[in-house]
Amino acid sequence: MSRSLCINIPEKHWHDISKAPKDGRIVFVSDDWGHVDLAKWSNEEWTAEIGVCDVISKFSYVSIG
């Protein structure tokens, strides 16, 4: 069973995935269908933390606080 997060991130906070940090930091990612997940760049690919985003197209930074 595939899961995705139910979270509302304003469009202005999303960035093209090509500009995402590839230093192991966890970020929100989204695919063209609106599935959102937490993921990090590892071993030359995006690794989903919770569910599956098929073709990741954008990212947003995670902030707590």
Steps between C-alpha positions, in 0.01 A plus 500: 500500500639837395457797733552872460487791739194721530666837524426837349813683388433826316609490135750783555704271729553231236817499288612302196650168609822574308580766763443271800784444748679169446681491832285240680260756647132399506265718293137486392466371143200488269422335168278627220195326654531693828635215712721645775767312690811559701815396316874535497767464233698182565707274276433720196119485533210637700399267783143537630457493876127420525338419168579518133520795264526356151670780308607774738463843343536747788618540857447720804721542802385343826491734797389433851401784724 
